[in-house]
Amino acid sequence: MIYPGEKLQLHIFEPRYKQLIKECHEANKPFGIPAVINNSLQEIGTLVQIADIVHVYENGEMDIKTQGIKIFRILEVIKTVPEKLYSGAIVNYPENEEDEGNRKLMQVVVKAVKELHRLLEISKDFKKPEEELKAYDVAHHAGLSLEEGYELLSLLKEVQRQEYLKRHLHKVLPMLMEMEHLKEKVKQNGHFRNLSSLDLDI
C-alpha cells in the first residue's frame, strides 16, 4: 500500500510486472497499485509514477523508485487484456482533499508520532519540516495495521485523516507507556533500593 506523495522502492521480478513497468517507463505513463488485504483486492488504490529504474538485472528483474500520485477507485476489473500478461481495470478518481486540514490537529498527530518513536526507540526522518507534514507523510510511521492503513487510504478529506491518526495514536500510546513502565519495573527487580523507598511504617 502506498499513499499519494509517498516514495516507494520496488523490486520487480514477476513477468507480468516486468512487462508492465517496461511499457509504462517507455510511454512515461503511471500505473496503479491496488490495495490487497488477506489476498482480497480492495476497491481503493493509488496511482504511481516511475521516478527511476535503478537497476536492471540480466534476467530482466528491476529495482525501481516510484512515487504515489493520487487515489483511484476500481469500478471493474479486466482480468485479461489482449497481448498483456498483466490485468487491467476501469477506474475513476474520486475528489480527494489534500489541503492542510487542521494544522493544530496535525501538530498533535506529529507530537504523538514522535512519542511513539521514542517509546519504540526508533528514529525517523520525514524529510520535511514539521509544519509542512500532512497525514499521508506520517501514515506509515504511525503503527497502523494493514486494515487501518486501508481505512486511512479510503478517507478523502485531510482533516478526517488527521483525526483518524490522532484517535489511533491516542489508543496505542497508553498501551506502550504501560509496557515501558513494566519494562522499567522488570529492570529494577533484583537491584539494591533505598530503604526509604520501601515505605516501612515502623
Backbone torsions as a table, in degrees:
resi	resn	phi	psi	omega
1	MET	NA	136.2	-179.6
2	ILE	-133.7	145.4	179.8
3	TYR	-102.2	153.5	175.4
4	PRO	-53.6	133.9	-179.1
5	GLY	87.4	-17.4	-177.9
6	GLU	-77.8	143.1	177.0
7	LYS	-98.6	137.3	-176.2
8	LEU	-140.0	131.0	175.9
9	GLN	-98.2	132.8	-176.0
10	LEU	-127.5	144.2	170.9
11	HIS	-104.4	120.1	-175.4
12	ILE	-102.5	120.3	-177.4
13	PHE	-132.8	-23.6	179.8
14	GLU	-75.1	138.9	-178.9
15	PRO	-51.7	-40.9	-177.7
16	ARG	-65.4	-36.7	-179.2
17	TYR	-80.2	-28.6	174.4
18	LYS	-62.8	-42.1	177.9
19	GLN	-64.6	-45.2	-179.2
20	LEU	-58.7	-50.2	-176.4
21	ILE	-66.1	-41.7	179.0
22	LYS	-58.9	-46.9	-178.5
23	GLU	-68.0	-41.8	179.7
24	CYS	-65.9	-38.7	-179.9
25	HIS	-66.7	-44.5	-179.0
26	GLU	-64.9	-36.1	-178.7
27	ALA	-93.4	0.0	-177.0
28	ASN	53.6	46.6	-179.5
29	LYS	-113.4	148.3	175.2
30	PRO	-78.8	170.7	174.0
31	PHE	-138.6	163.6	-175.6
32	GLY	-101.5	139.7	171.5
33	ILE	-113.9	102.7	178.6
34	PRO	-76.5	155.0	175.0
35	ALA	-78.6	137.1	177.6
36	VAL	-126.9	122.9	179.4
37	ILE	-126.8	126.3	-177.7
38	ASN	52.0	45.3	180.0
39	ASN	61.9	18.6	179.9
40	SER	-115.3	126.8	179.7
41	LEU	-70.6	128.1	178.3
42	GLN	-96.1	163.1	-174.0
43	GLU	-80.4	-20.2	-179.2
44	ILE	-100.8	139.1	177.1
45	GLY	-149.9	-174.1	-177.4
46	THR	-127.3	131.4	173.8
47	LEU	-78.9	131.5	-178.0
48	VAL	-126.6	151.7	177.8
49	GLN	-109.7	139.8	174.4
50	ILE	-75.9	118.3	179.1
51	ALA	-86.8	-35.1	-177.4
52	ASP	-166.8	141.6	168.1
53	ILE	-97.8	106.6	-171.8
54	VAL	-74.9	-42.1	-176.8
55	HIS	-154.4	137.2	174.1
56	VAL	-115.6	123.7	-178.3
57	TYR	-85.7	165.4	-177.8
58	GLU	-58.9	-32.3	-179.0
59	ASN	-86.8	7.1	177.4
60	GLY	91.1	-7.1	175.7
61	GLU	-65.6	155.6	-175.0
62	MET	-138.5	148.9	165.9
63	ASP	-107.4	122.6	-176.8
64	ILE	-129.5	157.3	173.0
65	LYS	-111.0	133.7	180.0
66	THR	-130.1	166.1	174.5
67	GLN	-141.2	133.7	178.1
68	GLY	-66.6	140.3	-178.6
69	ILE	-108.9	-60.3	-177.3
70	LYS	-158.0	167.1	-178.5
71	ILE	-81.6	142.7	170.1
72	PHE	-128.5	160.3	175.6
73	ARG	-121.2	127.4	-179.9
74	ILE	-76.9	125.2	176.4
75	LEU	-96.1	-37.4	-179.4
76	GLU	-156.2	133.1	177.1
77	VAL	-89.1	133.6	175.7
78	ILE	-109.9	98.8	-172.2
79	LYS	-67.8	-34.9	-178.5
80	THR	-120.6	120.2	176.9
81	VAL	-111.4	128.9	-178.4
82	PRO	-52.8	129.3	176.5
83	GLU	65.2	16.4	178.3
84	LYS	-121.4	143.4	175.1
85	LEU	-82.0	-22.9	-175.9
86	TYR	-97.5	160.4	177.2
87	SER	-85.1	170.2	177.5
88	GLY	-133.7	-175.5	178.8
89	ALA	-160.3	151.6	169.0
90	ILE	-93.7	125.9	-174.8
91	VAL	-131.2	163.9	164.8
92	ASN	-128.9	170.5	-176.2
93	TYR	-119.2	97.4	-178.2
94	PRO	-63.9	150.0	177.8
95	GLU	-65.8	125.4	-174.5
96	ASN	-126.3	114.1	-179.1
97	GLU	-76.5	116.0	179.1
98	GLU	-117.0	36.7	176.6
99	ASP	-76.2	-165.9	-177.1
100	GLU	-80.6	-11.6	-178.1
101	GLY	64.7	-135.7	178.5
102	ASN	-107.0	109.1	-174.6
103	ARG	-63.8	-37.2	178.7
104	LYS	-64.2	-41.4	178.1
105	LEU	-63.8	-40.1	179.9
106	MET	-66.6	-33.7	176.4
107	GLN	-63.3	-39.3	176.8
108	VAL	-62.4	-43.0	179.8
109	VAL	-63.1	-47.5	-178.8
110	VAL	-61.9	-42.5	178.3
111	LYS	-61.3	-41.0	-179.7
112	ALA	-68.6	-38.4	177.4
113	VAL	-63.7	-41.5	178.7
114	LYS	-64.4	-37.6	177.0
115	GLU	-67.1	-39.7	176.2
116	LEU	-58.0	-46.4	-179.5
117	HIS	-66.2	-35.5	178.1
118	ARG	-63.9	-44.4	-178.9
119	LEU	-66.9	-33.3	180.0
120	LEU	-86.9	-4.0	179.6
121	GLU	57.8	46.7	175.2
122	ILE	-124.8	159.8	-178.8
123	SER	-125.7	130.2	179.9
124	LYS	-128.5	140.2	175.0
125	ASP	-111.3	115.4	-178.0
126	PHE	-81.6	-7.0	176.7
127	LYS	58.8	24.7	176.5
128	LYS	-147.6	148.2	172.1
129	PRO	-60.9	145.8	-177.2
130	GLU	-54.0	-38.4	-176.1
131	GLU	-71.3	-9.1	178.4
132	GLU	-103.2	-5.5	-177.2
133	LEU	-69.0	140.6	174.7
134	LYS	-120.5	174.7	-175.9
135	ALA	-56.2	-44.0	-179.3
136	TYR	-60.9	-31.4	-177.1
137	ASP	-68.1	-28.3	-175.3
138	VAL	-111.6	-4.6	-172.7
139	ALA	-55.7	-44.3	-177.9
140	HIS	-79.3	1.7	178.9
141	HIS	-112.8	9.8	-174.3
142	ALA	-105.6	6.6	176.4
143	GLY	74.2	30.2	178.4
144	LEU	-76.2	145.1	171.0
145	SER	-74.3	170.6	178.4
146	LEU	-59.2	-42.8	179.7
147	GLU	-65.3	-41.5	178.2
148	GLU	-66.5	-38.5	177.3
149	GLY	-60.8	-38.8	178.7
150	TYR	-69.2	-39.5	177.1
151	GLU	-58.8	-41.4	178.4
152	LEU	-64.8	-42.8	-179.9
153	LEU	-60.2	-30.3	-177.1
154	SER	-81.1	-11.4	179.4
155	LEU	-82.9	128.1	-170.7
156	LEU	-108.8	16.4	172.7
157	LYS	-129.0	135.7	-176.7
158	GLU	-60.1	-41.5	-178.4
159	VAL	-65.2	-31.9	175.8
160	GLN	-66.3	-41.4	178.8
161	ARG	-65.2	-40.6	178.0
162	GLN	-62.7	-44.2	-179.9
163	GLU	-64.8	-38.7	179.1
164	TYR	-62.4	-45.9	179.8
165	LEU	-65.4	-39.9	178.9
166	LYS	-60.8	-46.7	-179.6
167	ARG	-63.2	-41.6	179.3
168	HIS	-61.7	-48.4	-177.0
169	LEU	-67.2	-37.0	179.0
170	HIS	-71.3	-17.2	174.5
171	LYS	-85.1	-39.2	-174.2
172	VAL	-79.8	-40.7	-173.6
173	LEU	-58.6	-44.9	178.6
174	PRO	-59.1	-35.6	178.4
175	MET	-66.5	-41.5	179.0
176	LEU	-67.6	-38.3	178.7
177	MET	-63.8	-38.6	176.9
178	GLU	-64.5	-39.4	176.7
179	MET	-64.7	-39.3	178.1
180	GLU	-62.7	-43.7	178.7
181	HIS	-62.5	-42.1	178.9
182	LEU	-64.2	-40.5	179.7
183	LYS	-61.9	-41.6	179.2
184	GLU	-65.0	-39.0	178.8
185	LYS	-64.5	-39.2	178.7
186	VAL	-66.2	-40.4	179.4
187	LYS	-61.0	-38.9	-176.3
188	GLN	-73.7	-23.2	-176.0
189	ASN	-60.3	126.1	179.1
190	GLY	95.9	-9.9	178.4
191	HIS	-86.3	155.1	173.4
192	PHE	-69.9	135.1	177.9
193	ARG	-122.6	156.9	177.0
194	ASN	-63.7	139.6	-180.0
195	LEU	-57.7	-37.4	-177.8
196	SER	-63.2	-28.0	-177.7
197	SER	-71.2	-10.3	179.5
198	LEU	-85.4	-7.0	176.7
199	ASP	54.8	49.3	178.9
200	LEU	-73.0	126.6	-179.2
201	ASP	-100.4	72.3	-179.9
202	ILE	-134.3	NA	NA
